[in-house]
Amino acid sequence: MLSAFCVKCAHSPRDRMGAPVSSRILKMCRYLASCGILMNRVPMLKTPRHCHAQQRNFFNIAGPLINKKKEYSERRVIGFSMLEMYNVVSGVADYKHFVPWCKKSDVISKRSGYAKAQLEVGFPPIVERYTSVVTLVRPHLVKASCTDGRLFNHLETNWRFSPGVPGYPRTCTVDFSISFEFRSLLHSQLATVFFDEVVKQMVAAFERRAKKLYGPETNIPRELMLHEVHHT
């Protein structure tokens, strides 16, 4: 899903329609602001007179260049069973119905413990496509890796499901992690600005999907709740 925000403007000073790259960056930032992603993180950009000045301002938003590799992990106890959450996450073909910014999700091959899917993510006019190889261990693991390498040097997501709260059989512990490295420094800067918020929205989308398919989640006493987040 990350490639929804991987703008190709890093590869050419003008897009295919002849519009300056800077205008695409500005449009993208305004779109993200309208979604609430950049509202608290990035000030409103003013259109500069010269393209070079705007590009400098854009990089300043994200701060100095950093390592292109980024990692995020989250552990939480939720009121759904291991199997229920596994079914939601392993249903890649349904991602287009509930995962933010996912336009297409087609499983092109599948066998026991393995699936291969083509994903299309983004928002007009920025759309990216990539292939994902999915490893499945029911009901414990869903692991997905990007294989086409056009956008990423590395992209891998892991969902692990383990027993939840003792005495509450319809609960499970979810360990979600994602690690990636863009080929482009510009894309890495974009991720630095708003990636944490995007990932949180995506994780929440899977939980909402479970509620839609399986009904209200099990009520867990507050003192037994667990939610940990780590990112680098």
Protein Blocks (a to p, Z undefined) as FASTA:
>chain_A
ZZmmmcfklmpcbdfkopafklmmmmmmmmmmmnommmmmpccddddfbfklmmmmmmmm
nopaddfbdcdddddddfbdfklmmmmmmmmmlmmmmpghiabdcdfbdcehiacdddde
dddfbdcddddddddddfkbccdddfklmmpmbdcdddddddfdehiabgcddddddddd
dfblklmmmmmmmmmmmmmmmmmmmmmmmmmmnopaddddfklgccddddZZ
